[in-house]
Amino acid sequence: MTKAEILGQARKEKRVLLTEIESKELLKGAKIPVVDARLATSKAGAMELAKKVGFPVAMKIVSVDVTHKSDSGGVKLGIANATQAGKAYTDILAGVKKHYPKAKILGVSVQKMARPGVEVIIGMTKDAQFGPVIMFGLGGILVEVLKDVSFRIVPMTKRDASEMISEIKGYPLLKGYRGSEPANIPYLEELIVKVSDFVDKNPEIKELDLNPVFAYKDGAVAVDARVILEPA
């Protein structure tokens, strides 16, 4: 789907929260690396998509009404074959319907499991005084526990990105801690600037979260993504 189609569909349905699949399509258009997610609307479709994507895969509920995917059983990881994919589809829908009985469920996303890396977060919120502000820090569940993040105002330069990366307390993890694989810092700098440029050119975006982003020595990729639009 094109940007116009994605935004048009959201406006038509009077919603501001984009699905993971819609969010990733927008980001791919801006050359921001994401793990491609495809929509399955049936058990058979999930099994077929999983085979096409290649095992192991991750599967996640696709619904703008589900705010806590993992807590409601809406996420299954490390699925190794088609049979497991079919069961995961059934289990995901059953778990989510139990916790969110009124949720509108579009289906289940199927995506290739990304190889592990250092988990970071890149986000954006709009400040009433300064406008769009980019956030960077350690990602995954660590962002909620440690709150180890830094901020810069949009638009950003590569120097701004370099400074905000080095400011977090978890910076040694990105450099390679006790023999662990280091992250590609210059690549992360370029990625942060790309996100800054993206939100600067798209004022209709109110919030953005890429979490987690797996950072590697040869690049980085966003595993999950969420975009919230400004009210119409």
KEVOZA-435548 format. One record per residue: x, y, z of N, C-alpha, C, O, CB in turn; residue in one letter. Coordinates in steps of 0.001 Angstrom, whole numbers, padded with zeros to 6 digits, always signed. Glycine has a CB too. Example, Ala and Ser with C-alpha at 12.3 -4.5 7.8 and 13.67 -1.06 7.14 Angstrom:
BEGIN
+013190-005690+007800+012300-004500+007800+013200-003300+007800+014236-003319+008465+011308-004473+009046A +012850-002250+007080+013670-001060+007140+012900+000030+007870+013409+001138+008039+014084-000598+005725S 
REM end
This chain:
BEGIN
+000835-001206+000000+000000+000000+000000+000865+001250+000000+001939+001271+000601-000942+000009+001216M +000394+002287-000674+001111+003553-000694+000782+004348+000566-000147+004019+001303+000758+004365-001961T +001562+005401+000795+001309+006267+001943-000101+006840+001879-000812+006851+002883+002343+007401+002004K -000507+007314+000712-001842+007906+000566-002933+006891+000872-003931+007232+001508-002029+008461-000849A -002760+005652+000432-003748+004610+000683-003841+004267+002168-004932+004078+002706-003408+003363-000118E -002675+004188+002825-002647+003859+004250-003331+004949+005071-004181+004664+005914-001199+003665+004729I -002948+006200+004815-003537+007313+005565-005015+007476+005226-005829+007776+006100-002780+008621+005272L -005358+007277+003952-006749+007383+003554-007632+006347+004226-008754+006650+004633-006864+007255+002070G -007124+005118+004344-007883+004048+004997-008085+004354+006477-009168+004145+007022-007167+002698+004830Q -007026+004853+007121-007128+005192+008545-008140+006315+008766-008939+006254+009700-005751+005604+009099A -008109+007331+007917-009054+008438+008054-010486+007979+007801-011420+008411+008476-008691+009568+007092R -010640+007098+006820-011965+006576+006488-012558+005834+007672-013760+005916+007927-011893+005652+005266K -011710+005105+008398-012173+004332+009551-012141+005150+010847-012441+004637+011926-011320+003080+009711E -011776+006419+010723-011738+007346+011859-010871+006819+012999-011275+006816+014162-013151+007609+012368K -009679+006377+012638-008733+005915+013646-007392+006622+013462-007045+007046+012360-008554+004382+013566R -006652+006740+014552-005350+007395+014509-004207+006397+014661-003072+006696+014290-005262+008449+015596V -004493+005218+015200-003459+004207+015389-003368+003317+014155-004358+002711+013744-003747+003359+016646L -002184+003242+013569-001961+002359+012438-001574+000973+012941-001001+000838+014022-000871+002928+011504L -001882-000045+012166-001457-001395+012520+000052-001514+012313+000675-000654+011691-002219-002460+011675T +000624-002583+012840+002050-002836+012640+002385-002928+011149+003407-002406+010704+002470-004129+013360E +001529-003585+010394+001774-003760+008956+001733-002418+008241+002593-002135+007408+000739-004721+008339I +000736-001582+008559+000643-000249+007952+001836+000618+008344+002407+001315+007506-000666+000440+008371E +002207+000569+009622+003337+001366+010105+004620+000995+009369+005388+001868+008965+003522+001173+011616S +004845-000300+009199+006056-000756+008525+006054-000381+007046+007112-000092+006486+006204-002262+008677K +004899-000381+006411+004824+000020+005011+005229+001482+004853+005943+001831+003913+003406-000207+004459E +004775+002337+005767+005173+003742+005735+006681+003887+005894+007324+004645+005167+004451+004527+006832L +007232+003158+006845+008662+003258+007140+009511+002730+005985+010560+003294+005674+008992+002492+008420L +009059+001653+005355+009802+001114+004217+009876+002130+003089+010867+002198+002363+009155-000183+003718K +008815+002921+002948+008809+003957+001923+009847+005026+002176+010273+005713+001248+007453+004585+001834G +010260+005177+003428+011285+006150+003803+012665+005500+003929+013590+006112+004462+010908+006828+005118A +012807+004265+003443+014078+003530+003466+014559+003235+004882+015760+003114+005125+015142+004315+002726K +013612+003119+005818+013950+002742+007192+013807+001224+007296+012731+000697+007015+013026+003483+008247I +014862+000505+007692+014832-000963+007671+013900-001555+008719+014017-001260+009909+016223-001506+007880P +012976-002390+008265+012043-003076+009152+011962-004541+008743+012252-004891+007599+010636-002409+009114V +011567-005393+009684+011289-006786+009361+009912-006834+008709+008919-006451+009327+011356-007707+010639V +009850-007295+007481+008606-007310+006733+007557-008177+007432+007853-009293+007859+008851-007815+005312D +006328-007658+007548+005231-008385+008184+004094-008562+007186+003708-007610+006508+004735-007643+009455A +003554-009775+007093+002461-010068+006173+001238-010509+006949+001350-011127+008008+002869-011146+005158R +000063-010185+006414-001183-010441+007123-001800-011785+006728-002004-012067+005547-002172-009318+006855L -002094-012609+007739-002823-013862+007546-004211-013696+008149-004350-013228+009279-002066-015078+008194A -005233-014078+007395-006607-013936+007872-007288-015284+008115-008490-015340+008372-007415-013131+006877T -006524-016351+008033-007058-017682+008308-005923-018580+008777-004748-018255+008605-007754-018281+007051S -006284-019707+009368-005285-020673+009820-004483-021192+008639-003257-021276+008700-005953-021840+010567K -005182-021541+007558-004491-022046+006363-003592-020978+005769-002490-021270+005305-005503-022524+005310A -004069-019733+005785-003265-018634+005259-002006-018415+006075-000948-018115+005522-004079-017360+005223G -002115-018564+007391-000958-018404+008273+000080-019487+007996+001281-019215+007974-001392-018448+009751A -000387-020708+007787+000526-021818+007519+001258-021601+006192+002459-021853+006091-000244-023158+007494M +000530-021136+005184+001127-020911+003871+002112-019742+003903+003200-019827+003333+000037-020652+002831E +001726-018647+004574+002612-017491+004675+003893-017844+005422+004983-017427+005030+001900-016333+005373L +003757-018609+006492+004927-018994+007282+005919-019772+006431+007128-019575+006549+004505-019828+008499A +005411-020661+005568+006292-021437+004687+006987-020513+003678+008159-020708+003359+005486-022539+003943K +006262-019512+003182+006845-018582+002210+007903-017691+002843+008946-017428+002244+005757-017722+001586K +007623-017225+004066+008555-016340+004768+009827-017094+005137+010929-016557+005030+007898-015749+006033V +009669-018327+005567+010821-019134+005974+010952-019199+007482+010953-018173+008162+012099-018577+005372G +011063-020414+007999+011132-020619+009449+012524-020329+010001+013520-020464+009289+010731-022048+009797F +012593-019926+011282+011489-019705+012216+010802-018355+011986+011409-017419+011465+011997-019788+013651P +009528-018271+012382+008775-017039+012210+008205-016576+013546+008125-017330+014516+007650-017233+011183V +007810-015301+013553+007080-014726+014680+005683-014383+014184+005508-013987+013032+007813-013455+015265A +004688-014533+015052+003310-014214+014692+002709-013323+015765+002882-013561+016960+002466-015502+014510M +001991-012281+015312+001423-011299+016247+000021-010889+015819-000277-010797+014628+002326-010059+016344K -000824-010645+016796-002179-010193+016513-002139-008847+015796-001289-008006+016093-003003-010091+017815I -003053-008644+014858-003170-007359+014171-004535-006778+014509-005555-007200+013964-002984-007513+012616V -004542-005809+015410-005766-005148+015847-005398-003837+016525-004533-003809+017401-006588-006058+016806S -006047-002760+016125-005772-001468+016759-006422-001383+018136-006167-000438+018883-006269-000319+015871V -007268-002370+018480-007939-002373+019779-007164-003134+020851-007551-003127+022020-009313-002967+019638D -006075-003790+020459-005283-004579+021412-004033-003797+021776-003128-003643+020955-004907-005974+020821V -003983-003307+023002-002868-002469+023427-001705-003276+024008-000555-002846+023925-003346-001466+024446T -001987-004421+024584-000931-005246+025184-000935-006614+024503-001587-007548+024969-001136-005393+026737H -000210-006719+023411-000227-007944+022614+000299-009146+023392-000343-010195+023426+000592-007754+021353K +001456-008995+024012+002087-010127+024698+001269-010601+025896+001113-011803+026111+003488-009745+025154S +000743-009645+026682+000013-009987+027896-001277-010735+027602-001789-011455+028459-000293-008740+028684D -001808-010569+026391-003080-011223+026046-002871-012473+025197-003830-013021+024653-003988-010248+025304S -001625-012925+025082-001346-014109+024284-001325-013833+022798-001472-014746+021985-002353-015164+024575G -001141-012555+022440-001190-012170+021041+000122-012239+020306+000209-011775+019169-001706-010824+020936G +001153-012806+020918+002469-012911+020284+003013-014321+020469+003021-014845+021583+003455-011865+020870V +003469-014937+019379+004107-016249+019430+005426-016161+018663+005461-015693+017526+003173-017365+018833K +006508-016616+019296+007838-016499+018704+008459-017875+018444+008076-018873+019054+008752-015675+019617L +009416-017899+017534+010186-019113+017291+009390-020261+016713+009673-021420+017015+010807-019553+018543G +008406-019966+015893+007568-021006+015291+008370-021719+014210+008879-021084+013287+006254-020401+014698I +008482-023044+014326+009461-023793+013530+008899-024526+012321+009670-024970+011470+010133-024773+014396A +007562-024670+012217+007001-025389+011071+005555-024958+010842+004990-024201+011630+007081-026921+011290N +004966-025449+009758+003620-025035+009377+002575-025467+010401+001628-024728+010670+003269-025601+008017A +002739-026639+010963+001781-027121+011967+001755-026186+013171+000688-025833+013673+002137-028556+012416T +002945-025789+013630+003031-024846+014744+002421-023498+014372+001805-022840+015210+004488-024662+015175Q +002590-023091+013124+002031-021819+012670+000507-021849+012715-000128-020876+013123+002512-021498+011249A -000071-022960+012297-001520-023095+012343-002048-023059+013761-003054-022408+014040-001945-024374+011674G -001372-023756+014654-001785-023766+016062-001609-022378+016679-002450-021931+017459-000973-024815+016861K -000508-021694+016325-000261-020357+016856-001369-019401+016438-001811-018575+017236+001100-019831+016384A -001817-019507+015197-002895-018648+014710-004149-018839+015561-004766-017871+016005-003201-018947+013224Y -004516-020096+015781-005704-020413+016576-005555-019942+018015-006482-019362+018580-005977-021913+016549T -004391-020189+018610-004155-019811+020002-004141-018295+020182-004648-017780+021179-002838-020403+020491D -003556-017577+019211-003500-016117+019296-004908-015525+019294-005229-014676+020125-002677-015538+018128I -005740-015970+018364-007100-015449+018302-007892-015781+019565-008639-014942+020069-007816-016003+017081L -007732-016995+020073-008463-017394+021276-008030-016563+022484-008866-016112+023267-008249-018887+021560A -006718-016364+022627-006212-015600+023762-006642-014147+023721-007035-013577+024739-004713-015678+023807G -006567-013554+022548-006920-012138+022421-008422-011930+022620-008833-010974+023277-006486-011598+021045V -009233-012809+022062-010688-012675+022212-011107-012806+023674-012100-012214+024099-011414-013731+021363K -010346-013583+024437-010646-013734+025859-010377-012436+026618-011154-012043+027487-009821-014877+026459K -009259-011771+026279-008881-010547+026976-009536-009301+026385-009792-008330+027097-007385-010389+026951H -009804-009335+025082-010407-008191+024395-011613-008683+023577-011543-008740+022349-009357-007471+023471Y -012702-009033+024244-013844-009630+023539-014482-008729+022489-015125-009228+021565-014884-010021+024529P -014320-007411+022610-014928-006479+021662-013939-005971+020610-014286-005119+019792-015517-005305+022411K -012726-006486+020630-011700-006001+019703-012007-006398+018264-012474-007506+018000-010329-006538+020106A -011740-005479+017338-011853-005786+015914-010519-006378+015469-009503-005682+015440-012228-004502+015067K -010526-007644+015129-009294-008347+014769-009199-008461+013251-010097-008994+012598-009244-009754+015428I -008108-007956+012705-007894-008004+011259-007244-009312+010824-007415-009754+009688-007034-006832+010818L -006499-009925+011737-005806-011166+011429-004543-011283+012274-004454-010728+013369-005464-011241+009931G -003588-012002+011751-002318-012229+012449-001171-011933+011483-001185-012377+010335-002225-013700+012997V -000188-011187+011957+000975-010907+011117+001974-012057+011217+002147-012661+012276+001642-009570+011528S +002616-012341+010113+003646-013379+010053+004921-012737+009557+004929-012099+008505+003219-014569+009130V +005998-012899+010304+007262-012304+009900+008432-013202+010278+008348-014000+011212+007429-010926+010532Q +009503-013056+009549+010716-013823+009803+011306-013420+011147+011366-012231+011462+011746-013613+008672K +011738-014378+011933+012431-014072+013184+013776-013440+012866+014590-014017+012144+012614-015348+014050M +014004-012252+013410+015286-011579+013210+016326-012175+014154+016005-012599+015264+015152-010050+013440A +017570-012200+013699+018614-012715+014588+018818-011740+015749+018673-010532+015565+019949-012933+013810R +019149-012238+016931+019289-011375+018105+020385-010326+017915+021374-010555+017218+019589-012217+019339P +020186-009188+018544+021169-008117+018530+020974-007269+019771+020160-007609+020630+021052-007257+017244G +021706-006173+019878+021496-005255+020992+020163-004546+020752+019958-003956+019691+022686-004221+021128V +019258-004600+021728+017936-004020+021554+017927-002545+021935+018251-002175+023064+016911-004782+022383E +017548-001708+020966+017420-000274+021225+016040+000188+020779+015319-000533+020089+018536+000531+020494V +015688+001399+021182+014416+002001+020793+014682+003345+020143+015542+004107+020587+013472+002160+022014I +013937+003627+019088+013932+004948+018470+012483+005388+018414+011648+004704+017822+014596+004938+017035I +012177+006518+019020+010795+006965+019078+010661+008446+018809+011654+009170+018727+010202+006639+020415G +009420+008891+018671+009138+010314+018476+007829+010672+019148+006837+009954+019027+009088+010669+016974M +007835+011784+019856+006615+012373+020382+006644+013862+020057+007692+014409+019714+006475+012125+021924T +005495+014510+020166+005433+015948+019883+005286+016729+021179+004340+016542+021944+004262+016272+018928K +006249+017605+021398+006230+018484+022560+005425+019739+022215+005525+020265+021106+007680+018853+023009D +004628+020212+023174+003776+021373+022913+004580+022613+022554+004103+023470+021810+002911+021663+024119A +005800+022715+023079+006622+023899+022828+007617+023694+021694+007793+024578+020856+007364+024285+024085Q +008275+022523+021662+009373+022306+020724+008981+021531+019466+009750+021485+018505+010474+021583+021416F +007804+020928+019463+007405+020138+018307+007956+018727+018391+008153+018217+019494+007869+020803+017023G +008217+018064+017235+008687+016672+017245+010023+016514+017967+010965+017270+017731+008817+016156+015820P +010086+015513+018856+011296+015220+019630+011624+013739+019449+010773+012875+019660+011107+015579+021156V +012871+013456+019054+013322+012077+018865+013892+011527+020167+014604+012226+020890+014378+011996+017740I +013570+010261+020460+014086+009569+021635+014912+008373+021185+014561+007682+020228+012933+009122+022573M +016018+008139+021893+016844+006954+021647+017246+006359+022982+017496+007093+023938+018103+007302+020794F +017310+005029+023058+017762+004382+024285+017784+002881+024140+017561+002350+023052+016878+004773+025448G +018054+002191+025242+017989+000736+025240+016535+000327+025071+015645+000933+025667+018595+000135+026547L +016287-000709+024254+014926-001062+023895+014401-002309+024563+014922-002753+025586+014834-001228+022449G +013347-002877+023965+012691-004038+024558+012046-003651+025873+011580-002524+026035+013690-005186+024767G +012019-004578+026807+011438-004278+028120+012347-003364+028943+011907-002780+029933+011172-005577+028890I +013612-003239+028535+014552-002417+029290+014161-000945+029285+014466-000217+030230+015948-002576+028729L +013486-000503+028223+013125+000909+028161+012138+001259+029271+012150+002383+029773+012527+001254+026786V +011280+000308+029663+010323+000553+030734+010971+000431+032111+010591+001123+033055+009156-000415+030624E +011956-000463+032204+012585-000704+033504+013673+000329+033817+013698+000906+034904+013180-002109+033542V +014563+000553+032858+015718+001420+033098+015479+002879+032739+016083+003782+033318+016888+000916+032327L +014572+003102+031755+014315+004470+031273+015622+005171+030904+015829+006343+031220+013559+005291+032345K +016495+004424+030230+017811+004932+029832+017704+005488+028416+018008+004800+027442+018906+003810+029914D +017263+006753+028316+016998+007347+027010+017557+008771+026936+017839+009405+027953+015488+007352+026722V +017705+009249+025700+018119+010624+025453+017203+011223+024401+016521+010495+023680+019605+010696+025004S +017184+012565+024308+016246+013242+023428+016937+014338+022606+017923+014935+023039+015102+013838+024244F +016391+014585+021407+016824+015703+020569+015621+016218+019782+014681+015478+019492+017982+015273+019605R +015675+017494+019450+014601+018129+018687+014824+017909+017192+015955+017960+016710+014522+019642+019006I +013746+017667+016475+013764+017522+015014+013808+018919+014384+013169+019831+014908+012507+016717+014507V +014538+019121+013279+015358+018151+012534+016717+017932+013196+017217+018786+013927+015558+018625+011089P +017300+016763+012920+018557+016385+013540+019668+016227+012518+019424+015950+011344+018387+015106+014316M +020901+016410+012994+022086+016135+012189+022717+014835+012675+022332+014300+013714+023105+017313+012264T +023681+014336+011922+024375+013121+012340+025145+013364+013637+025295+012452+014450+025332+012637+011233K +025628+014578+013833+026325+014909+015080+025361+014828+016256+025721+014321+017319+026957+016320+015000R +024137+015324+016075+023124+015213+017132+022892+013744+017493+022820+013382+018668+021792+015875+016685D +022778+012912+016459+022536+011484+016679+023692+010838+017422+023483+010025+018322+022309+010769+015348A +024907+011201+017047+026089+010651+017713+026101+011005+019192+026423+010169+020036+027366+011161+017044S +025748+012247+019499+025750+012704+020890+024680+011987+021710+024931+011592+022848+025531+014218+020953E +023483+011816+021134+022417+011200+021916+022682+009712+022153+022269+009167+023177+021075+011386+021214M +023370+009049+021211+023731+007648+021413+024746+007518+022556+024608+006655+023423+024305+007042+020108I +025752+008375+022547+026815+008281+023560+026357+008729+024940+027025+008440+025933+028007+009111+023137S +025227+009432+025021+024739+009944+026299+024093+008871+027177+024089+009006+028400+023748+011046+026053E +023553+007817+026584+022834+006845+027412+023821+006030+028254+024968+005821+027860+021976+005904+026528I +023357+005582+029406+024210+004810+030309+024564+003446+029718+025594+002864+030056+023519+004629+031662K +023710+002946+028841+023958+001645+028236+024878+001692+027030+025001+000702+026309+022671+001030+027840G +025526+002822+026798+026408+002970+025643+027476+001872+025550+027770+001418+024444+027078+004318+025695Y +028069+001427+026672+029058+000339+026590+028509-000935+025946+029266-001684+025328+029567+000012+027973P +027204-001192+026082+026607-002368+025450+026671-002249+023926+026849-003247+023227+025146-002546+025912L +026525-001033+023422+026587-000808+021980+028020-000937+021459+028232-001294+020300+026024+000576+021634L +028984-000653+022300+030394-000734+021902+030921-002166+021954+032006-002455+021448+031243+000159+022799K +030152-003053+022564+030593-004444+022705+031071-004674+024125+032203-004327+024462+031717-004785+021690G +030224-005252+024959+030533-005417+026377+030954-006848+026670+030210-007790+026396+029325-005032+027241Y +032156-007011+027229+032687-008317+027616+032610-009343+026475+032156-010473+026655+031929-008840+028830R +033056-008920+025333+033142-009840+024208+031901-009966+023361+031901-010699+022372+033491-011150+024697G +030822-009255+023732+029598-009320+022926+029791-008547+021625+030654-007675+021527+028387-008757+023715S +028981-008878+020638+029092-008219+019335+028727-006745+019440+027658-006421+019958+028194-008912+018302E +029581-005839+018963+029266-004412+019036+028230-004025+017986+028072-004702+016970+030537-003575+018855P +027543-002949+018243+026616-002406+017255+027377-001486+016304+028434-000954+016643+025449-001644+017946A +026827-001311+015127+027414-000405+014139+026917+001008+014465+025835+001406+014033+027031-000828+012657N +027710+001758+015225+027299+003079+015692+027006+004039+014531+025970+004703+014553+028379+003667+016589I +027882+004138+013515+027570+005025+012385+026245+004678+011700+025517+005570+011264+028692+004967+011365P +025939+003396+011607+024673+002985+010988+023494+003453+011842+022490+003924+011308+024626+001443+010802Y +023614+003326+013176+022556+003793+014061+022377+005300+013944+021253+005800+013982+022860+003407+015508L +023477+006021+013804+023400+007476+013631+022600+007819+012375+021730+008690+012399+024818+008092+013550E +022905+007128+011283+022194+007371+010027+020712+007004+010158+019850+007688+009606+022842+006569+008882E +020422+005931+010884+019048+005496+011071+018252+006536+011865+017112+006845+011517+019012+004139+011783L +018846+007068+012918+018172+008090+013723+017881+009330+012876+016798+009908+012972+019033+008470+014952I +018838+009735+012052+018630+010892+011174+017520+010604+010162+016724+011490+009851+019942+011258+010439V +017461+009376+009649+016387+009003+008721+015022+009128+009385+014071+009620+008778+016593+007569+008211K +014931+008677+010642+013677+008785+011372+013321+010250+011592+012159+010634+011461+013767+008044+012716V +014313+011064+011925+014105+012500+012101+013578+013130+010818+012621+013904+010848+015411+013184+012530S +014200+012799+009701+013759+013337+008410+012340+012878+008081+011532+013639+007549+014725+012908+007291D +012059+011626+008408+010747+011042+008115+009637+011795+008842+008633+012160+008230+010721+009558+008508F +009809+012028+010145+008752+012713+010902+008694+014192+010549+007632+014810+010621+008975+012544+012411V +009842+014766+010165+009874+016171+009765+009062+016398+008490+008424+017437+008322+011322+016634+009557D +009098+015404+007595+008390+015518+006311+006940+015024+006391+006179+015161+005433+009136+014732+005239K +006567+014452+007537+005222+013902+007692+004578+014441+008969+004476+013718+009960+005264+012355+007718N +004144+015699+008955+003599+016332+010163+002306+015690+010659+001869+015963+011777+003355+017791+009901P +001686+014832+009830+000463+014163+010268+000736+013058+011280-000195+012503+011864-000266+013590+009076E +002017+012736+011489+002382+011707+012475+002554+012352+013847+003332+013291+014013+003690+010967+012052I +001826+011839+014814+001872+012379+016178+002883+011653+017044+003613+012278+017814+000501+012298+016822K +002929+010322+016918+003869+009512+017699+004416+008389+016833+003773+007933+015887+003188+008936+018969E +005627+007956+017187+006273+006861+016463+007124+006063+017436+007841+006630+018260+007137+007396+015282L +007040+004742+017333+007882+003868+018165+008444+002746+017314+007695+002012+016669+007079+003288+019363D +009757+002614+017311+010442+001457+016738+011065+000731+017915+012105+001144+018428+011529+001870+015645L +010423-000360+018345+010887-001052+019548+010430-002507+019549+009234-002796+019543+010379-000337+020809N +011412-003426+019557+012842-003132+019566+013415-002971+018156+012875-003470+017169+013587-004229+020298P +014523-002258+018117+015399-002251+016942+016595-003123+017299+017274-002855+018290+015847-000776+016532V +016864-004150+016519+018026-004992+016765+019234-004357+016071+019250-004201+014850+017784-006458+016258F +020233-003999+016862+021445-003373+016329+022543-004421+016201+022829-005156+017147+021912-002199+017237A +023155-004482+015020+024213-005449+014724+025497-004720+014324+025514-003501+014153+023768-006417+013599Y +026558-005490+014181+027810-004887+013722+027752-004530+012243+028578-003758+011758+028976-005831+013981K +026774-005091+011520+026646-004812+010088+025358-004070+009745+024979-004017+008575+026706-006102+009307D +024671-003490+010748+023455-002734+010466+022476-002766+011613+022869-002924+012769+022795-003262+009232G +021190-002614+011298+020140-002642+012306+018805-002815+011590+018678-002504+010405+020153-001343+013182A +017801-003320+012333+016480-003508+011744+015421-003381+012834+015605-003869+013949+016378-004886+011034V +014315-002726+012505+013206-002578+013453+012332-003825+013388+011820-004181+012327+012366-001295+013145A +012168-004478+014520+011362-005690+014589+009880-005353+014719+009036-006024+014125+011811-006563+015763V +009561-004323+015488+008180-003901+015667+008103-002390+015458+009081-001673+015671+007645-004302+017079D +006938-001923+015042+006762-000499+014759+005337-000081+015052+004394-000841+014834+007121-000182+013300A +005191+001142+015552+003871+001690+015813+003831+003153+015442+004702+003926+015844+003484+001501+017276R +002826+003539+014678+002646+004934+014264+001260+005399+014707+000266+004706+014490+002822+005094+012712V +001204+006578+015328-000055+007202+015712-000182+008527+014958+000744+009339+014964-000132+007420+017264I -001304+008737+014325-001546+009940+013543-002158+011048+014386-002742+010793+015439-002448+009628+012369L -002018+012266+013916-002737+013387+014503-004228+013199+014235-004593+012678+013181-002229+014749+013929E -005097+013607+015159-006530+013527+014878-006868+014320+013624-006275+015365+013357-007350+014045+016074P -007832+013808+012854-008210+014482+011613-008764+015868+011917-009141+016597+010999-009247+013647+010833A 
REM end
